[in-house]
Amino acid sequence: MTIAEQQAPAAGAPPSRSEAAGRDTSHPLVRFLRVWGTILVILLVAVAFSFASPYFLTVSNINNILFSMFTCALLSMGLTFVVAAGSFDLSIGTIVTTSSIVCALCIPVLGAPAAIIVALLVSMLIGLANGVLVTWFRISGIVGTIGVMFLLEGGNQYLTGGYQVAVGYDEHFFRWLGQGRYGFIAVKSVFLFVFFIIAFIIANRLRIGHYINAVGDNPLAAYYSGIPVYRWVISSFVLSALFCGIAGIFLASTSSSAQPTGGAGYLLEAFAAVFLGATILGKGKPHVLGTLLGVFFLYMVSNGMTQFGVDSSARNIFNGFVLLAAVGTNALLNREELHLRFI
């Protein structure tokens, strides 16, 4: 008998108590880092910036971070549903632009409240189209949403002629949405937490969130369990587009105008926030709370570096490094799981 055969457990040997209970037998430090490692990094960076600058942890500066991250946060929270469903949406930036343009064009005709409703309906229709392309037409989420992105970019250029669409200064309610303040606190910062609570409830307390996660975890098992897979994938795209539409409305309200490429720069930040957020609390899967913390971390770093006059290229390098380090560390801490997904 070889040494390997002597050391191998008997075929009929019962599993250990820890194996039977499904317990994590890794080192306590590894378990701690798996859950809290990314949050520790965020806290350490915040502490470092606060020691380096006395203005970093002031109420005013924190509000500035929340104010500046609003658009990206809404895009990222919406994108979280699509990624959780197992797909991608590369049209989110152009949906933001389309929503802001439609809203700005409709305000002189319909008034601000009706224009906001129209912009949200248009955004949801775009999300519905994305979902149908990915499900019923069986087009890859990447390819399908890139096609929609180009269509929207062309439509936006046609509607605006390449110029911004101004919103009248007499639209006080609309301007209040993006520019209003209560002391140091911006109205947008309050709305950010309101929309986060809504997204969190959808993801964790409602059936739609549970089914979207079930479809993303194993679509075949979900199908054989009686879950209408196509319906919930489409729902994830509609939810994503709805959050993008809201972001577009606030973007137009903040600048009192709609830019023909206003939301183009948020796509990569949104994906970085979603995948960085997936490592927070050791979940390993996209979740709304992690996404919000991921956005906050990216904008906190950008804010801190701006205070010290760091070049934007260095900030991008740092963000890319932190994202790779966080995801890579999470993969190492969970290396006992079999790696079968490469796309």
C-alpha positions as CSV (number, residue, x, y, z in Angstrom):
1,M,0.0,0.0,0.0
2,T,1.4,3.4,-1.0
3,I,1.7,6.3,1.4
4,A,-1.1,8.2,-0.4
5,E,-3.4,5.2,0.1
6,Q,-2.5,5.0,3.7
7,Q,-3.2,8.7,4.3
8,A,-6.4,8.7,2.2
9,P,-9.7,8.5,4.3
10,A,-11.7,5.3,4.0
11,A,-14.4,5.4,1.3
12,G,-17.2,5.0,3.9
13,A,-15.7,7.3,6.5
14,P,-18.2,9.8,7.9
15,P,-17.4,13.5,7.3
16,S,-15.9,15.5,10.2
17,R,-18.3,17.6,12.3
18,S,-17.0,20.9,10.7
19,E,-17.5,19.4,7.2
20,A,-21.0,18.1,8.1
21,A,-22.0,21.5,9.5
22,G,-20.6,23.3,6.4
23,R,-18.3,25.4,8.6
24,D,-15.5,27.6,7.3
25,T,-12.3,25.9,8.6
26,S,-9.9,28.5,7.4
27,H,-7.8,30.6,9.7
28,P,-9.7,33.2,11.8
29,L,-7.6,36.0,10.3
30,V,-8.5,34.9,6.8
31,R,-12.2,34.8,7.7
32,F,-11.9,38.3,9.2
33,L,-10.1,39.7,6.2
34,R,-12.6,38.0,3.8
35,V,-15.4,39.9,5.4
36,W,-13.9,43.2,6.6
37,G,-10.7,43.5,4.5
38,T,-12.0,45.9,1.9
39,I,-13.8,48.1,4.5
40,L,-10.5,48.2,6.4
41,V,-8.8,49.5,3.3
42,I,-11.4,52.2,2.9
43,L,-11.1,53.3,6.5
44,L,-7.3,53.3,6.4
45,V,-7.3,55.5,3.3
46,A,-9.8,57.9,5.0
47,V,-7.7,58.1,8.1
48,A,-4.5,58.8,6.0
49,F,-6.2,61.6,4.1
50,S,-7.6,63.1,7.4
51,F,-4.1,63.2,8.9
52,A,-2.7,64.7,5.8
53,S,-5.4,67.4,5.5
54,P,-7.4,69.0,8.3
55,Y,-10.2,69.8,5.8
56,F,-10.8,66.2,4.6
57,L,-13.2,65.0,7.3
58,T,-15.2,68.2,7.6
59,V,-19.0,68.1,7.1
60,S,-18.6,70.4,4.1
61,N,-16.1,68.1,2.3
62,I,-18.1,64.9,3.0
63,N,-21.1,66.6,1.5
64,N,-19.0,67.6,-1.5
65,I,-18.1,63.9,-2.0
66,L,-21.7,62.8,-1.7
67,F,-22.8,65.6,-4.1
68,S,-20.2,64.7,-6.7
69,M,-20.8,61.0,-6.6
70,F,-24.6,61.2,-7.0
71,T,-24.8,60.4,-10.7
72,C,-22.3,57.6,-10.6
73,A,-23.9,56.1,-7.5
74,L,-27.3,55.9,-9.2
75,L,-25.8,54.4,-12.3
76,S,-23.9,51.9,-10.3
77,M,-26.8,50.9,-8.1
78,G,-28.9,50.3,-11.2
79,L,-26.1,48.4,-12.9
80,T,-25.8,46.2,-9.8
81,F,-29.2,44.6,-10.7
82,V,-28.0,43.8,-14.3
83,V,-24.7,42.3,-13.1
84,A,-26.5,40.3,-10.4
85,A,-28.7,38.9,-13.1
86,G,-25.6,37.7,-15.0
87,S,-25.4,40.2,-17.8
88,F,-23.9,43.6,-18.7
89,D,-25.3,47.0,-19.7
90,L,-22.9,49.3,-21.5
91,S,-25.6,51.8,-22.5
92,I,-26.1,53.2,-19.0
93,G,-24.1,56.4,-19.7
94,T,-26.0,57.2,-22.9
95,I,-29.4,56.5,-21.1
96,V,-28.4,59.2,-18.6
97,T,-27.7,61.6,-21.4
98,T,-31.0,60.7,-23.2
99,S,-33.0,61.1,-20.0
100,S,-31.5,64.6,-19.4
101,I,-32.1,65.7,-23.0
102,V,-35.7,64.4,-23.1
103,C,-36.4,66.1,-19.8
104,A,-34.9,69.4,-20.9
105,L,-36.7,69.4,-24.2
106,C,-40.1,68.6,-22.6
107,I,-40.0,71.1,-19.8
108,P,-41.0,74.2,-21.9
109,V,-43.9,72.2,-23.4
110,L,-45.2,70.1,-20.5
111,G,-43.7,71.6,-17.4
112,A,-41.1,70.1,-15.0
113,P,-43.2,67.3,-13.3
114,A,-44.7,65.9,-16.5
115,A,-41.3,66.2,-18.3
116,I,-39.7,64.2,-15.5
117,I,-42.3,61.4,-15.9
118,V,-41.8,61.4,-19.7
119,A,-38.0,61.1,-19.3
120,L,-38.4,58.2,-16.8
121,L,-40.8,56.4,-19.2
122,V,-38.4,56.8,-22.1
123,S,-35.5,55.5,-20.0
124,M,-37.5,52.4,-18.9
125,L,-38.5,51.7,-22.5
126,I,-34.8,51.7,-23.4
127,G,-34.2,49.3,-20.6
128,L,-37.0,47.1,-21.8
129,A,-35.5,47.1,-25.3
130,N,-32.1,46.1,-23.8
131,G,-33.7,43.3,-21.9
132,V,-35.6,42.0,-24.9
133,L,-32.5,42.0,-27.1
134,V,-30.6,40.0,-24.5
135,T,-33.3,37.5,-23.8
136,W,-35.8,36.9,-26.6
137,F,-33.3,37.8,-29.4
138,R,-30.4,36.0,-27.5
139,I,-27.9,38.8,-28.2
140,S,-24.9,39.1,-25.8
141,G,-25.5,41.8,-23.2
142,I,-22.2,43.4,-24.2
143,V,-23.0,43.4,-27.9
144,G,-26.7,44.3,-27.6
145,T,-26.2,47.2,-25.3
146,I,-23.2,48.6,-27.3
147,G,-25.6,48.7,-30.3
148,V,-28.2,50.5,-28.2
149,M,-25.5,52.9,-27.0
150,F,-24.6,53.9,-30.6
151,L,-28.2,54.3,-31.5
152,L,-28.8,56.6,-28.5
153,E,-25.7,58.6,-29.2
154,G,-26.8,59.3,-32.7
155,G,-30.3,60.2,-31.5
156,N,-29.0,62.5,-28.9
157,Q,-26.8,64.3,-31.4
158,Y,-29.8,64.7,-33.7
159,L,-32.1,66.1,-31.0
160,T,-29.6,68.6,-29.7
161,G,-27.6,69.4,-32.9
162,G,-24.5,68.9,-30.8
163,Y,-25.3,71.8,-28.5
164,Q,-26.5,71.9,-24.9
165,V,-30.2,72.3,-24.2
166,A,-30.8,75.0,-21.6
167,V,-33.4,74.9,-18.9
168,G,-35.0,78.2,-17.9
169,Y,-34.1,79.7,-14.6
170,D,-37.7,80.2,-13.8
171,E,-38.1,76.4,-13.2
172,H,-37.5,76.7,-9.5
173,F,-38.6,73.2,-8.5
174,F,-36.4,71.6,-11.2
175,R,-33.4,73.6,-10.2
176,W,-34.0,72.9,-6.5
177,L,-33.7,69.2,-7.2
178,G,-30.0,69.5,-8.3
179,Q,-28.9,72.8,-6.6
180,G,-31.0,73.1,-3.4
181,R,-29.4,73.0,0.0
182,Y,-30.4,72.8,3.6
183,G,-27.4,74.5,5.3
184,F,-24.4,72.4,4.4
185,I,-26.4,69.5,3.2
186,A,-27.3,69.4,-0.5
187,V,-30.7,68.1,-1.5
188,K,-29.0,65.7,-3.8
189,S,-27.2,64.1,-0.8
190,V,-30.6,63.5,0.9
191,F,-32.1,62.0,-2.3
192,L,-29.0,59.8,-2.6
193,F,-29.8,58.0,0.6
194,V,-33.5,57.9,-0.3
195,F,-32.7,56.1,-3.6
196,F,-30.2,53.8,-1.8
197,I,-32.9,52.7,0.6
198,I,-35.3,52.1,-2.2
199,A,-32.7,50.0,-4.1
200,F,-31.7,48.1,-1.0
201,I,-35.4,47.2,-0.3
202,I,-35.8,46.1,-3.9
203,A,-32.7,43.9,-3.8
204,N,-33.2,42.4,-0.3
205,R,-36.9,42.6,0.7
206,L,-38.9,42.2,-2.5
207,R,-39.4,39.2,-4.7
208,I,-37.9,40.9,-7.8
209,G,-34.5,41.2,-6.1
210,H,-34.5,37.6,-4.9
211,Y,-35.4,36.3,-8.3
212,I,-32.8,38.4,-10.1
213,N,-30.2,37.0,-7.8
214,A,-31.4,33.5,-8.3
215,V,-31.3,33.9,-12.1
216,G,-27.8,35.3,-11.9
217,D,-26.5,32.5,-9.6
218,N,-27.8,29.7,-11.8
219,P,-30.2,30.5,-14.6
220,L,-30.8,26.8,-15.5
221,A,-31.7,25.8,-11.9
222,A,-33.9,28.9,-11.7
223,Y,-35.7,27.8,-14.9
224,Y,-36.3,24.3,-13.7
225,S,-37.5,25.7,-10.4
226,G,-40.3,27.5,-12.3
227,I,-38.8,31.0,-12.3
228,P,-39.5,32.9,-15.5
229,V,-35.9,33.7,-16.3
230,Y,-36.5,36.1,-19.2
231,R,-38.9,38.2,-17.2
232,W,-36.5,38.9,-14.3
233,V,-33.5,39.5,-16.6
234,I,-35.7,42.1,-18.5
235,S,-36.7,43.5,-15.1
236,S,-33.1,44.0,-14.1
237,F,-32.5,46.0,-17.3
238,V,-35.6,48.1,-16.7
239,L,-34.5,48.8,-13.1
240,S,-31.1,49.8,-14.3
241,A,-32.5,52.2,-16.9
242,L,-34.9,53.7,-14.3
243,F,-32.0,54.6,-12.0
244,C,-30.1,56.0,-15.1
245,G,-33.2,58.1,-16.0
246,I,-33.3,59.5,-12.4
247,A,-29.6,60.3,-12.6
248,G,-30.1,62.1,-15.9
249,I,-32.8,64.3,-14.5
250,F,-30.7,65.3,-11.6
251,L,-27.7,65.9,-13.9
252,A,-29.8,68.3,-16.0
253,S,-31.1,69.9,-12.9
254,T,-27.6,70.5,-11.4
255,S,-26.3,72.3,-14.5
256,S,-29.7,73.8,-15.6
257,S,-29.0,72.2,-19.0
258,A,-28.7,68.9,-20.8
259,Q,-25.4,68.1,-22.5
260,P,-25.2,65.9,-25.6
261,T,-22.6,63.7,-24.0
262,G,-23.4,64.4,-20.3
263,G,-23.3,60.8,-19.0
264,A,-20.6,59.4,-21.2
265,G,-17.8,59.5,-18.6
266,Y,-19.6,57.4,-15.9
267,L,-19.6,54.0,-17.5
268,L,-16.2,52.7,-16.3
269,E,-16.6,54.2,-12.9
270,A,-19.9,52.4,-12.5
271,F,-18.5,49.0,-13.4
272,A,-15.5,49.6,-11.1
273,A,-17.8,50.5,-8.2
274,V,-20.0,47.4,-8.8
275,F,-17.1,45.0,-8.8
276,L,-15.2,46.7,-6.0
277,G,-18.5,46.6,-4.0
278,A,-18.8,42.9,-4.6
279,T,-15.7,42.3,-2.4
280,I,-17.1,44.3,0.5
281,L,-18.4,42.3,3.5
282,G,-17.0,39.2,1.8
283,K,-20.1,38.5,-0.3
284,G,-18.3,38.0,-3.6
285,K,-21.4,39.0,-5.5
286,P,-22.8,42.4,-6.5
287,H,-24.9,44.0,-3.8
288,V,-26.3,47.5,-3.4
289,L,-24.6,48.4,-0.1
290,G,-21.2,47.3,-1.4
291,T,-21.8,49.3,-4.6
292,L,-22.6,52.5,-2.7
293,L,-19.5,52.0,-0.6
294,G,-17.4,51.3,-3.7
295,V,-18.6,54.6,-5.3
296,F,-17.9,56.5,-2.1
297,F,-14.3,55.0,-2.0
298,L,-13.5,56.0,-5.6
299,Y,-14.8,59.5,-5.1
300,M,-13.2,59.8,-1.7
301,V,-9.8,59.0,-3.2
302,S,-10.4,61.4,-6.0
303,N,-11.4,64.2,-3.6
304,G,-8.4,63.5,-1.4
305,M,-5.9,63.5,-4.3
306,T,-7.4,66.7,-5.7
307,Q,-6.8,68.5,-2.4
308,F,-3.1,67.7,-2.8
309,G,-3.0,68.6,-6.4
310,V,-2.4,65.1,-7.7
311,D,-2.7,64.8,-11.5
312,S,-5.8,63.1,-12.9
313,S,-3.7,60.4,-14.6
314,A,-2.2,59.4,-11.2
315,R,-5.8,59.2,-9.7
316,N,-6.8,56.8,-12.5
317,I,-3.7,54.7,-11.9
318,F,-4.5,54.5,-8.2
319,N,-8.2,53.6,-8.8
320,G,-7.2,50.9,-11.2
321,F,-4.6,49.5,-8.8
322,V,-7.0,49.5,-5.8
323,L,-9.7,47.8,-7.9
324,L,-7.3,45.0,-9.0
325,A,-5.9,44.6,-5.5
326,A,-9.4,44.4,-3.9
327,V,-10.7,41.9,-6.4
328,G,-7.5,39.9,-6.5
329,T,-7.3,39.7,-2.7
330,N,-10.9,38.5,-2.6
331,A,-10.1,35.8,-5.1
332,L,-7.1,34.7,-3.1
333,L,-9.1,34.5,0.1
334,N,-11.7,32.4,-1.7
335,R,-9.2,30.3,-3.7
336,E,-10.7,27.1,-2.4
337,E,-13.7,27.6,-4.8
338,L,-13.3,26.1,-8.2
339,H,-12.7,28.7,-10.8
340,L,-14.8,27.9,-13.9
341,R,-16.1,31.3,-15.1
342,F,-13.7,33.3,-17.3
343,I,-16.0,35.8,-19.0
